[in-house]
Amino acid sequence: MGLSVLVAGRGAKVQAGGGGGNNTNMPKPLTPAISSAISQRRPRLESILAMSRRPFRIGRSRTGLGLFATRAIKKKTRIAEYKGRMLTTKQANKIEANGNRYLYEINSRWTIDGTPRSNVARYANHSCNPNSETYDVKRRVFIRSLRNIKPGEEIVYDYGIDYLKNVIGKSKCKCSRCRGRRARRAAELRLKRKRKAARLAKARALKRRGSKRAAK
C-alpha cells in the first residue's frame, strides 16, 4: 500500500512506494521561480488569514478611524496587542515633544511607540465610558473587553486623565458619555433661556397693562 504525499503549492497527490515501473501521474518538481513566488506570497496569505481571525475591523468613527467589532466579543476577551518599538523614558519624551501621539507608557522606565500602521491597536479610540481596557504582561500591552461587545460596536478604552486633559481636551472629547453630557447641558441652557425670555415677556406685559390703567 502506497503513501499519499501532498506537494505544497501544486495540490497534486503522489503515490510513493509500492512496486517498480514508471508512474505517469508523477508531477514535475517545482521550479526555483515557482518556489520563490510561493515563498513571497506566503506572508501576505498569512496576514490575510490573521486578519480574518480578528474579531474587529478598522472603520470610520467620529474621531477619524476606529476599531469596530465584526462579531460578538465576550467579556474579558483579549482583542489586540499594542505593538511597537520599546523606548526609554528619555527617548519617549523626545519624540513626544515632536508631536508623536501614539506613545503608550508602560511604567516610569519604558514606553511603546505605537506609530506603525501595522499596530492595529492604535486605532482603538478613547472613551470616558469604555467597553475595553488595557493591561500589560512583561512589557507587552494588550486590549481586552470589559463587558460583552456587540457586532458593529466600536471598541474603546480610557486613555487616562492626563491624555484627556493635555491632548484631547475635556471639552472636545467625542465619546458617547461626553457627547451626551454636552447635549444635556445644551438642552438645560436652552430651557433656562426660554424660561428667562418667558419671565421677561410676562414682566413687559404686566408693565404695559399697568401703564394703560394709569392712563385711564
Sequence and secondary structure as in RCSB ss.txt:
>XXXX:A:sequence
MGLSVLVAGRGAKVQAGGGGGNNTNMPKPLTPAISSAISQRRPRLESILAMSRRPFRIGRSRTGLGLFATRAIKK
KTRIAEYKGRMLTTKQANKIEANGNRYLYEINSRWTIDGTPRSNVARYANHSCNPNSETYDVKRRVFIRSLRNIK
PGEEIVYDYGIDYLKNVIGKSKCKCSRCRGRRARRAAELRLKRKRKAARLAKARALKRRGSKRAAK
>XXXX:A:secstr
  EEEE TTT  EEEESSSSS  TT      HHHHHHHHHHHHHHHHHHHHHHSSEEEEEETTEEEEEESS B T
T EEEEE  EEEEHHHHHHHHHTT   EEE SSSEEEE  STT GGGG EE SS SEEEEEETTEEEEEESS B 
TT EEEE   HHHIIIII GGG  SHHHHHHHHHHHHHHHHHHHHHHHHHHHHHHHHHHHHHHHH 
